[in-house]
Amino acid sequence: MLIRNAGTQVAGTAPLNKVVTSTGGAAGTITVGAVIDRRHILHKIVWSYDSTPTGGGLTITGGENTISLDITNGGPGSLSINYICAINTALVVTIKSGGGAIIGKLYIEHMTEP
């Protein structure tokens, strides 16, 4: 497997992780850039809102299929998933705005196929 590390591809066996924290009332997005002739595979998503969100949710995009999930409670949540992106396509995971001054946090684990 290849892992993106500081902008280079290196051999490895463990998935990478990325984290984003939104500012109050804003969405937060993690983008894993496209890699030529490779697919990204998303394995795990962990999120939280610091209070009950209004219109909260997640969006996962990586080619032809987009997954949209509603989040209706504050606090943490998680999802184990095997979302496989299209070849030569960025993986984009967004935690939607929670409304008002609510802060959202998002963590993903992913890998790039060899």
C-alpha positions in Angstrom: 0.0 0.0 0.0 1.1 3.5 -0.6 0.6 6.2 2.0 0.7 10.0 1.4 3.1 11.5 3.8 4.1 15.2 3.6 3.2 15.2 -0.1 5.2 12.1 -1.1 4.3 8.5 -1.6 5.9 6.0 0.8 5.5 2.3 1.4 3.6 1.4 4.5 1.0 -0.8 6.2 -1.1 1.5 8.4 -3.9 3.9 7.3 -3.4 7.6 7.4 -5.5 9.9 9.4 -6.6 13.5 9.0 -8.4 15.9 11.4 -10.3 19.1 10.9 -12.1 21.4 13.4 -14.6 23.9 12.0 -15.0 27.4 13.3 -18.4 28.1 15.0 -21.3 27.7 12.6 -19.1 26.7 9.6 -18.5 23.4 7.8 -15.2 21.6 8.0 -13.7 19.7 5.1 -10.9 17.1 4.7 -9.7 16.7 1.1 -7.3 13.9 0.1 -5.9 14.8 -3.3 -6.2 12.6 -6.3 -3.3 10.3 -7.0 -2.6 9.2 -10.6 -3.8 5.6 -11.3 -4.7 5.0 -7.6 -7.9 4.9 -5.5 -8.4 6.2 -2.0 -10.2 3.9 0.5 -12.0 5.5 3.5 -12.1 3.1 6.5 -13.3 5.1 9.4 -15.0 8.5 10.3 -15.3 9.9 13.8 -17.1 13.2 14.4 -18.5 15.4 17.1 -20.5 18.6 17.6 -20.1 20.6 20.8 -23.9 21.0 21.0 -27.0 19.7 19.3 -26.6 20.7 15.6 -29.3 22.2 13.4 -28.8 20.7 9.9 -25.7 18.7 11.0 -24.4 15.9 8.9 -21.6 14.4 6.8 -21.0 14.2 3.1 -18.5 11.7 1.5 -17.5 12.1 -2.1 -15.0 10.3 -4.2 -16.2 9.9 -7.7 -19.6 8.8 -9.0 -21.2 8.1 -5.6 -21.9 10.6 -2.8 -23.0 9.6 0.6 -24.9 12.1 2.8 -25.7 11.3 6.4 -27.7 13.4 8.9 -26.4 14.0 12.4 -29.1 15.1 14.8 -27.3 14.9 18.2 -24.4 16.7 19.7 -21.4 14.8 21.0 -19.3 12.1 19.4 -20.2 9.5 16.8 -18.4 7.1 14.5 -18.8 5.0 11.4 -16.7 2.1 10.0 -17.0 2.1 6.3 -15.3 0.7 3.2 -15.8 3.6 0.7 -13.7 3.1 -2.4 -13.1 6.2 -4.5 -12.9 6.2 -8.3 -9.4 6.1 -9.8 -7.7 9.5 -10.1 -10.3 11.1 -7.8 -9.9 13.1 -4.6 -11.6 11.9 -1.4 -13.6 14.7 0.2 -15.3 14.3 3.6 -17.3 17.3 5.0 -18.9 17.8 8.4 -21.8 20.2 7.7 -22.3 23.4 9.7 -24.0 22.7 13.0 -25.7 26.1 12.9 -25.2 29.1 15.2 -21.8 29.0 16.9 -21.7 25.1 17.1 -18.2 23.7 16.4 -17.8 20.4 14.5 -14.8 18.1 14.5 -14.0 15.4 12.0 -11.4 12.6 11.9 -10.9 10.1 9.1 -8.7 7.1 8.5 -7.9 6.2 4.9 -5.4 4.6 2.6 -4.3 4.9 -1.0 -4.2 1.6 -2.8 -0.8 0.5 -4.2 
